[in-house]
Amino acid sequence: MRTSLLLAALLSLTGGGIAGAQAPAAPDRPATTGTAAHGAVGEKLEPGANSFTETQVKERFAKMGFGEVKDLKKDDQGIWHGKATHAGKEVSIGMDFKGNVAAQ
């Protein structure tokens, strides 16, 4: 009984053991930050007043696993669009005023 309580306490401290583990990002998909407040890959891009600078956009893409970011331009909806590489392939990327990122 004491061993079971100790094991249960340890599992609760480690996030539930195997069931609480997160699967790693697939090699052909960029990692996500997990919260929309900090931006996430795959979120729907929303138009709005975007105050991110080109440098900040490049930094955010780099943190999310994109390399060789180029051709960045902000459209009239306030969404940044460009090209980047991920897993050795060129992808189209975008980022909205909330920091959400989409890649195709």
N, C-alpha and C positions, 0 to 999 in steps of 0.2 A: 504494500500500500504506500509506504513512504517513497519507494522508488518511482511509483506511478505519479505521485504528486510532484516529485522533483522533475521528472521527465516533462510533465504538463507545464510546469513553470518555465523550463528551459525552452520548450517549443513556443510558448507565448512571447518570450523575449526575442526569439529569432524570427518572428513573423509567421509562425505556423508551420515551419519546416518545409517539406516539399510542396505542400498545397499553397503556401504563400510565396513560393519562388516565382520570379517573373521570367518568361521566356526571352532569350536574347533576340535582338532584331535580326530578321532574315538578312543574309549577306547582300541581297539585291535591294533592300529597303533601308532608307536612312533611319537612324535612331530618333525617338521622339523625346521631348522633355516631359511629357505626361500631363501637363496642365495648360489649359488655354491661356491662363494669366501670363505665362512665360512663353507662350507660343508652342504650337505642336504641329508636327508634320501630318498632313492629310486633312486638316480642318478646312471647311469651306472658307474661301477668302471673301471678306466683306469690304465693300467700298467705304471710304471714310477719309477724314483729314489725317494724312500720314505724316508724322513728324520725324520718322527715322531718316537718318542720313545714309548716303550710299555706303560709307564706311561701316556704320552700324549694321546695315543689312548684310554686308559681306561677313562681318563677324558672327552674326547670328547663324547664317548658312554654314559657316565653318564649324561652329559648335554643334551643329546638327549633322555633321558628317559629309557635307558637300565640299568638293574641292574645285579649283580652277573656275571660280565664279567670274562670269564675264557678261558683257552686253546688258548691264543693268540699266533699266529705265523705269521711271514712275509714270503710270498712265494717268489719264484725267479722272479716274475713279480713286486715285490714291494708292494703287496696288503696284508694288515693285515687281517687274518681270525680268528674267534673264536666263542664262544657261549656266550649267555647272556639271561637274562629273561626280558620279557616285558608283562605286563598285566597277570602275573602269568604263562606264557608259556615260554618254552625254545625256542630260535630262533638262527639260524646261522647268524652271522654278518660279515661284511667286511668293510674295509676302505682303500681308495686309497691315493696316494700321494697328491691329492688336498684336502683331508679331506671329500670327498663324502662317504656316508655310505649306505650300502645295507643290508637289513634284510629279512630273509625268515623263 
